Amino acid sequence: MRKTYVLDTNVLIYDPRAILKFEDNDVVLPIYVIEEVDQFKRETTERGRNAREVARVLDELRTKGSLSQGVPVGEGTVRVHVPEKRPRLEHGLNPLSADNAILQTALAVRDANTSQPTIFVTMDVNLRIRADAFGLPTEAYEHNAVDVERMHTGIVEISVAKEEIEKFVEAGSMAVPSGETLTGNTCVVLHDESQPKPHVALGRFHANSGELKIVKTPKDGVMGIRPRNREQSFALDLLLDETVKMVTLVGKAGTGKTLLALAAGMMRTVEDGRYSRLLVSRPIMPLGKDIGFLPGSVQDKLNPWMQPIFDNLEFLLFSGGGKRRGMRAFDELLQSGTVHVEPLTYIRGRSMPQQYVIVDEAQNLTPHEVKTIVTRCGEGTKIILTGDPYQIDNPYVDGSTNGLTVTAERLRGDSIVGHIVLSRGERSELANLSANRL
């Protein structure tokens, strides 16, 4: 059934081409949405870029017809609604609020068109609650949305005969067991089907050869780090494989996402020399109230934001309080540019060939921002996205629409992409208890 969708401003800021993605339905933009978008157009942030893209999309549609009457888009239409006068909501709601003006416009569109359902689309939870109180059906914008609770872990368990497991361990590879269908870089736990405490072997499916290959941890670990569980073993295997160009590590705090990625990056860049640089970056998102502008040079301003990265690097380089044997000093690695830590603010427009790139806290990025980052990767570059979809500080995304989970779900299964969900906390007993119960 044909429907009318009234869009809120935050939908366009999240996805500037959202108005083109409602198939054979009618899309209505309150004029107040255009006003709000216009306020962001001069910003140099992702919000500003998206605001300018919205203006370009609407201007292109304007050349095909009247936005006040409705411009055909596929089998549907896009229309800008302008009320005769600024609407005022009763019941004590602030009449000067832009949110309330948009909500009143959606109610007016619903009342004027009873022939088809009207749905208000917003990513603002509180505004959805207010709309529901007025009897207006609402939805979140769910294009590319992922159910994080049902997200594939990247790991499957298969029961086979004990003899098959022994042959697999001895040979290092085996054909995929009959009846099983696996996608690229799926990690496999092989169980002995005849034992109450089954014999276990770990493998990963390589799509190019069509075989399961055994997962082994380097004898001396990776930069002194050894995996503490199966998930970390699979993660390290993917992180060290140069044929896997992208790895997404999703997990709660303390599961070792960042430390494993840094350890693998340091080994491949500093010790092996397979990559020219280890580039580590993260979005700048404050936790709690922002303390305002920071003094000093650009590096001084960035240090507080990048400190979690420095903490992990120092742990790897100064294990046990003394400098690791055979490793150059931490400051020398930074000064030489072999290890480079920077915010994502400066990544647009760059080309990054032959680099090991780690994007930490990627759950705070939109899918468009992740696309911008990944498309910067040149020949020979490997990129790692890490994050926890339950710890999001960006007001424009949530657990199902953030760039990390959307990217992981859409690219998972390709022969050059690996994905693992880490669920077991290993930071400390206290950290694990807090992550599970608080």
Buried (B, 14 or more C-beta within 10 A) or exposed (E): EEBBBBBBBBBBBBBBBBBBBBEEBBBBBBBBBBEBBEEBBEEEEBBBBBBBBBBEBBEEBEEEBEBEEBBEBEEBBBBBBEBEEEBEBEEEBEEEBBBBBBBBBBBBBBEEEEEEBBBBBBBBEEBBEBBEEBEBBBEBBEBBBBEBEEBBBBBBEBBBEBEBBEEBBEEEEBEBBEEBEBBBBBBBBBBBBEEEEBBEBBBBBBBEEEBBBBBEBEEEEBBEBBBEBBBBBBBBBBBBBEEBBBBBBBBBBBBBBBBBBBBBBBBBBBEEEBBBBBBBBBBBBEEEEEEEEEEEEEEEBBBEBBEEBBEBBEBBBBBEEEEBEEBBEBEEBBEEEBBBBBBBEEBEEEEBEBBBBBBBBBBBBBBBBBBBBBEBBEEBBBBBBBBBBEBBBBEBBBBBBBBBBBBBBEBBBBBBBBBBBBEBBBBEEEBBEBBEEE
